[in-house]
Amino acid sequence: MPRVKFLKFGGVRFKPLVDTKVINSYVNNLPENRRENMYEVAKELVDHNMIKIIPGEMSSTEDDSCL
């Protein structure tokens, strides 16, 4: 089972619903203008059922659990 991670910029917790390689490939294939904003990237991933945002949980530090 995938462990919960944090978005690197913003500290929002999420749970991957697909393999990390699938997420990375999807993001790398987005047009550059849709990769500039972490919110937009996260929204894309949520809209395509690749991640689930965990409401109300934030991280104030950056560590190895960050995407």
The first five atom37 places (N, CA, C, CB, O) and aatype in JSON, in Angstrom:
{
  "aatype": [12, 14, 1, 19, 11, 13, 10, 11, 13, 7, 7, 19, 1, 13, 11, 14, 10, 19, 3, 16, 11, 19, 9, 2, 15, 18, 19, 2, 2, 10, 14, 6, 2, 1, 1, 6, 2, 12, 18, 6, 19, 0, 11, 6, 10, 19, 3, 8, 2, 12, 9, 11, 9, 9, 14, 7, 6, 12, 15, 15, 16, 6, 3, 3, 15, 4, 10],
  "atom_mask": [
    [1, 1, 1, 1, 1],
    [1, 1, 1, 1, 1],
    [1, 1, 1, 1, 1],
    [1, 1, 1, 1, 1],
    [1, 1, 1, 1, 1],
    [1, 1, 1, 1, 1],
    [1, 1, 1, 1, 1],
    [1, 1, 1, 1, 1],
    [1, 1, 1, 1, 1],
    [1, 1, 1, 0, 1],
    [1, 1, 1, 0, 1],
    [1, 1, 1, 1, 1],
    [1, 1, 1, 1, 1],
    [1, 1, 1, 1, 1],
    [1, 1, 1, 1, 1],
    [1, 1, 1, 1, 1],
    [1, 1, 1, 1, 1],
    [1, 1, 1, 1, 1],
    [1, 1, 1, 1, 1],
    [1, 1, 1, 1, 1],
    [1, 1, 1, 1, 1],
    [1, 1, 1, 1, 1],
    [1, 1, 1, 1, 1],
    [1, 1, 1, 1, 1],
    [1, 1, 1, 1, 1],
    [1, 1, 1, 1, 1],
    [1, 1, 1, 1, 1],
    [1, 1, 1, 1, 1],
    [1, 1, 1, 1, 1],
    [1, 1, 1, 1, 1],
    [1, 1, 1, 1, 1],
    [1, 1, 1, 1, 1],
    [1, 1, 1, 1, 1],
    [1, 1, 1, 1, 1],
    [1, 1, 1, 1, 1],
    [1, 1, 1, 1, 1],
    [1, 1, 1, 1, 1],
    [1, 1, 1, 1, 1],
    [1, 1, 1, 1, 1],
    [1, 1, 1, 1, 1],
    [1, 1, 1, 1, 1],
    [1, 1, 1, 1, 1],
    [1, 1, 1, 1, 1],
    [1, 1, 1, 1, 1],
    [1, 1, 1, 1, 1],
    [1, 1, 1, 1, 1],
    [1, 1, 1, 1, 1],
    [1, 1, 1, 1, 1],
    [1, 1, 1, 1, 1],
    [1, 1, 1, 1, 1],
    [1, 1, 1, 1, 1],
    [1, 1, 1, 1, 1],
    [1, 1, 1, 1, 1],
    [1, 1, 1, 1, 1],
    [1, 1, 1, 1, 1],
    [1, 1, 1, 0, 1],
    [1, 1, 1, 1, 1],
    [1, 1, 1, 1, 1],
    [1, 1, 1, 1, 1],
    [1, 1, 1, 1, 1],
    [1, 1, 1, 1, 1],
    [1, 1, 1, 1, 1],
    [1, 1, 1, 1, 1],
    [1, 1, 1, 1, 1],
    [1, 1, 1, 1, 1],
    [1, 1, 1, 1, 1],
    [1, 1, 1, 1, 1]
  ],
  "atom_positions": [
    [[0.85, -1.18, 0.0], [0.0, 0.0, 0.0], [0.89, 1.24, 0.0], [-0.97, 0.0, 1.23], [1.85, 1.3, 0.77]],
    [[0.59, 2.23, -0.86], [1.41, 3.44, -0.9], [1.29, 4.23, 0.4], [1.01, 4.31, -2.09], [0.21, 4.33, 0.98]],
    [[2.41, 4.77, 0.83], [2.35, 5.58, 2.05], [1.96, 7.0, 1.7], [3.71, 5.56, 2.78], [2.12, 7.44, 0.56]],
    [[1.45, 7.7, 2.68], [1.03, 9.09, 2.49], [2.27, 9.94, 2.3], [0.18, 9.6, 3.7], [3.28, 9.73, 2.96]],
    [[2.19, 10.9, 1.38], [3.3, 11.8, 1.08], [2.83, 13.23, 1.18], [3.89, 11.51, -0.32], [1.64, 13.49, 1.35]],
    [[3.76, 14.17, 1.06], [3.46, 15.59, 1.07], [3.88, 16.2, -0.25], [4.16, 16.29, 2.24], [4.89, 15.8, -0.82]],
    [[3.11, 17.18, -0.75], [3.55, 17.95, -1.9], [4.71, 18.82, -1.45], [2.38, 18.81, -2.51], [4.64, 19.43, -0.38]],
    [[5.75, 18.88, -2.23], [6.97, 19.58, -1.84], [6.71, 21.07, -1.56], [8.01, 19.44, -2.94], [7.27, 21.61, -0.61]],
    [[5.88, 21.72, -2.35], [5.61, 23.14, -2.16], [4.15, 23.3, -1.74], [5.9, 23.95, -3.45], [3.25, 23.2, -2.57]],
    [[3.94, 23.53, -0.48], [2.58, 23.69, 0.03], [2.29, 22.79, 1.2], [0.0, 0.0, 0.0], [1.43, 23.11, 2.02]],
    [[2.98, 21.68, 1.31], [2.84, 20.81, 2.46], [1.53, 20.06, 2.56], [0.0, 0.0, 0.0], [1.19, 19.57, 3.63]],
    [[0.78, 19.95, 1.47], [-0.5, 19.26, 1.49], [-0.24, 17.75, 1.42], [-1.41, 19.72, 0.3], [0.55, 17.29, 0.6]],
    [[-0.9, 17.01, 2.29], [-0.75, 15.55, 2.28], [-1.6, 14.94, 1.18], [-1.13, 14.95, 3.64], [-2.7, 15.41, 0.9]],
    [[-1.05, 13.89, 0.56], [-1.8, 13.16, -0.45], [-1.41, 11.69, -0.4], [-1.54, 13.75, -1.86], [-0.37, 11.32, 0.15]],
    [[-2.27, 10.88, -0.98], [-2.02, 9.45, -1.08], [-1.98, 9.1, -2.56], [-3.11, 8.61, -0.32], [-2.94, 9.35, -3.28]],
    [[-0.86, 8.52, -3.02], [-0.82, 8.1, -4.43], [-1.79, 6.94, -4.67], [0.63, 7.69, -4.84], [-1.87, 6.02, -3.86]],
    [[-2.51, 7.0, -5.77], [-3.45, 5.94, -6.12], [-2.91, 5.06, -7.25], [-4.79, 6.54, -6.53], [-3.48, 4.01, -7.56]],
    [[-1.82, 5.49, -7.85], [-1.13, 4.73, -8.89], [0.36, 4.75, -8.57], [-1.41, 5.32, -10.32], [0.81, 5.49, -7.69]],
    [[1.11, 3.94, -9.27], [2.56, 3.87, -9.07], [3.21, 5.23, -9.33], [3.18, 2.8, -9.99], [2.77, 5.98, -10.2]],
    [[4.25, 5.54, -8.56], [4.96, 6.81, -8.69], [5.49, 7.01, -10.1], [6.11, 6.88, -7.69], [5.52, 8.15, -10.59]],
    [[5.91, 5.95, -10.76], [6.42, 6.07, -12.14], [5.33, 6.57, -13.08], [6.96, 4.73, -12.63], [5.61, 7.34, -14.01]],
    [[4.1, 6.14, -12.85], [2.98, 6.59, -13.69], [2.74, 8.08, -13.46], [1.69, 5.78, -13.37], [2.53, 8.83, -14.41]],
    [[2.78, 8.51, -12.21], [2.6, 9.93, -11.87], [3.7, 10.76, -12.52], [2.59, 10.15, -10.33], [3.42, 11.77, -13.17]],
    [[4.95, 10.34, -12.34], [6.07, 11.1, -12.9], [6.0, 11.2, -14.42], [7.39, 10.47, -12.5], [6.25, 12.26, -14.99]],
    [[5.65, 10.12, -15.06], [5.52, 10.12, -16.51], [4.41, 11.06, -16.96], [5.25, 8.7, -17.03], [4.59, 11.83, -17.91]],
    [[3.28, 11.01, -16.28], [2.16, 11.89, -16.62], [2.56, 13.36, -16.48], [0.94, 11.58, -15.72], [2.31, 14.16, -17.38]],
    [[3.19, 13.7, -15.36], [3.58, 15.1, -15.11], [4.63, 15.54, -16.14], [4.13, 15.27, -13.67], [4.56, 16.65, -16.65]],
    [[5.59, 14.67, -16.43], [6.63, 15.03, -17.4], [6.07, 15.26, -18.8], [7.68, 13.94, -17.46], [6.67, 15.99, -19.59]],
    [[4.93, 14.66, -19.1], [4.32, 14.83, -20.42], [3.31, 15.96, -20.49], [3.65, 13.55, -20.82], [2.76, 16.24, -21.55]],
    [[3.06, 16.62, -19.38], [2.19, 17.8, -19.41], [2.91, 18.94, -20.12], [1.77, 18.22, -17.96], [4.13, 19.04, -20.05]],
    [[2.16, 19.8, -20.81], [2.8, 20.98, -21.41], [3.45, 21.82, -20.29], [1.75, 21.84, -22.21], [2.97, 21.85, -19.16]],
    [[4.55, 22.48, -20.64], [5.3, 23.24, -19.64], [4.43, 24.24, -18.87], [6.43, 23.98, -20.31], [4.61, 24.4, -17.67]],
    [[3.51, 24.9, -19.56], [2.67, 25.89, -18.87], [1.74, 25.26, -17.84], [1.86, 26.67, -19.89], [1.24, 25.97, -16.96]],
    [[1.48, 23.95, -17.94], [0.64, 23.28, -16.94], [1.47, 22.64, -15.84], [-0.23, 22.22, -17.62], [0.91, 22.07, -14.89]],
    [[2.8, 22.72, -15.95], [3.68, 22.19, -14.91], [4.28, 23.3, -14.05], [4.79, 21.38, -15.54], [5.0, 23.0, -13.1]],
    [[4.01, 24.55, -14.36], [4.61, 25.67, -13.66], [4.05, 25.88, -12.26], [4.43, 26.93, -14.45], [4.74, 26.43, -11.4]],
    [[2.83, 25.45, -12.02], [2.14, 25.72, -10.76], [1.82, 24.39, -10.07], [0.85, 26.54, -11.01], [1.11, 23.56, -10.63]],
    [[2.33, 24.2, -8.85], [2.12, 22.94, -8.12], [0.63, 22.68, -7.89], [2.86, 22.97, -6.78], [0.19, 21.53, -7.93]],
    [[-0.15, 23.72, -7.65], [-1.59, 23.55, -7.47], [-2.21, 22.95, -8.73], [-2.27, 24.91, -7.13], [-3.02, 22.03, -8.65]],
    [[-1.83, 23.47, -9.89], [-2.38, 22.97, -11.14], [-1.97, 21.52, -11.39], [-1.92, 23.85, -12.31], [-2.77, 20.71, -11.87]],
    [[-0.72, 21.18, -11.07], [-0.26, 19.8, -11.23], [-1.06, 18.88, -10.32], [1.26, 19.69, -10.92], [-1.53, 17.82, -10.75]],
    [[-1.21, 19.28, -9.05], [-1.97, 18.46, -8.1], [-3.41, 18.3, -8.58], [-1.94, 19.09, -6.7], [-3.98, 17.21, -8.5]],
    [[-4.01, 19.37, -9.08], [-5.39, 19.31, -9.58], [-5.48, 18.33, -10.75], [-5.87, 20.72, -10.01], [-6.43, 17.55, -10.83]],
    [[-4.52, 18.37, -11.66], [-4.48, 17.41, -12.78], [-4.46, 15.98, -12.26], [-3.24, 17.68, -13.68], [-5.2, 15.12, -12.73]],
    [[-3.58, 15.73, -11.28], [-3.44, 14.38, -10.74], [-4.7, 13.91, -10.03], [-2.25, 14.31, -9.78], [-5.09, 12.75, -10.15]],
    [[-5.34, 14.81, -9.29], [-6.61, 14.47, -8.63], [-7.68, 14.2, -9.68], [-7.05, 15.61, -7.67], [-8.41, 13.21, -9.59]],
    [[-7.77, 15.08, -10.67], [-8.8, 14.93, -11.71], [-8.65, 13.63, -12.5], [-8.74, 16.12, -12.66], [-9.62, 13.12, -13.04]],
    [[-7.42, 13.1, -12.56], [-7.16, 11.86, -13.3], [-7.0, 10.66, -12.36], [-5.91, 12.01, -14.17], [-6.45, 9.63, -12.74]],
    [[-7.49, 10.83, -11.13], [-7.49, 9.75, -10.13], [-6.12, 9.11, -9.91], [-8.47, 8.68, -10.54], [-6.0, 7.89, -9.77]],
    [[-5.09, 9.96, -9.89], [-3.73, 9.46, -9.64], [-3.3, 9.7, -8.2], [-2.75, 10.12, -10.59], [-2.45, 8.98, -7.67]],
    [[-3.89, 10.72, -7.57], [-3.62, 10.98, -6.16], [-4.93, 11.37, -5.47], [-2.55, 12.1, -5.99], [-5.89, 11.78, -6.12]],
    [[-4.94, 11.24, -4.16], [-6.06, 11.69, -3.35], [-5.51, 12.67, -2.31], [-6.81, 10.48, -2.66], [-4.62, 12.31, -1.53]],
    [[-6.02, 13.89, -2.3], [-5.61, 14.89, -1.32], [-6.27, 14.54, 0.01], [-5.99, 16.34, -1.78], [-7.45, 14.2, 0.06]],
    [[-5.5, 14.63, 1.09], [-6.02, 14.38, 2.43], [-6.34, 15.73, 3.07], [-5.0, 13.56, 3.31], [-5.43, 16.44, 3.49]],
    [[-7.62, 16.09, 3.14], [-8.02, 17.41, 3.62], [-7.58, 17.67, 5.06], [-9.53, 17.56, 3.52], [-7.64, 16.79, 5.91]],
    [[-7.14, 18.9, 5.3], [-6.83, 19.35, 6.65], [-5.49, 18.92, 7.2], [0.0, 0.0, 0.0], [-5.15, 19.3, 8.31]],
    [[-4.72, 18.13, 6.46], [-3.42, 17.69, 6.95], [-2.33, 18.38, 6.17], [-3.28, 16.16, 6.86], [-2.26, 18.27, 4.94]],
    [[-1.47, 19.09, 6.89], [-0.38, 19.84, 6.27], [0.93, 19.49, 6.95], [-0.64, 21.36, 6.35], [0.95, 19.05, 8.1]],
    [[2.01, 19.68, 6.23], [3.36, 19.52, 6.79], [4.05, 20.87, 6.75], [4.19, 18.44, 6.0], [3.89, 21.62, 5.79]],
    [[4.8, 21.17, 7.78], [5.53, 22.44, 7.77], [7.0, 22.23, 7.48], [5.36, 23.15, 9.11], [7.77, 23.2, 7.45]],
    [[7.41, 20.98, 7.28], [8.81, 20.7, 6.97], [8.89, 19.89, 5.7], [9.49, 19.96, 8.13], [7.94, 19.22, 5.29]],
    [[10.06, 19.95, 5.08], [10.29, 19.2, 3.85], [11.25, 18.05, 4.18], [10.87, 20.13, 2.71], [12.28, 18.27, 4.81]],
    [[10.91, 16.84, 3.76], [11.79, 15.7, 4.02], [11.65, 14.68, 2.91], [11.46, 15.06, 5.38], [11.11, 15.01, 1.85]],
    [[12.12, 13.46, 3.12], [12.09, 12.44, 2.08], [10.68, 12.02, 1.67], [12.85, 11.23, 2.54], [10.51, 11.37, 0.64]],
    [[9.66, 12.37, 2.46], [8.29, 11.98, 2.1], [7.68, 12.95, 1.09], [7.42, 11.92, 3.36], [6.54, 12.76, 0.66]],
    [[8.42, 13.99, 0.71], [7.91, 14.96, -0.25], [8.02, 14.42, -1.67], [8.66, 16.28, -0.12], [8.96, 13.7, -1.99]],
    [[7.07, 14.77, -2.5], [7.06, 14.37, -3.9], [8.04, 15.25, -4.65], [5.64, 14.47, -4.51], [8.2, 15.09, -5.86]]
  ]
}
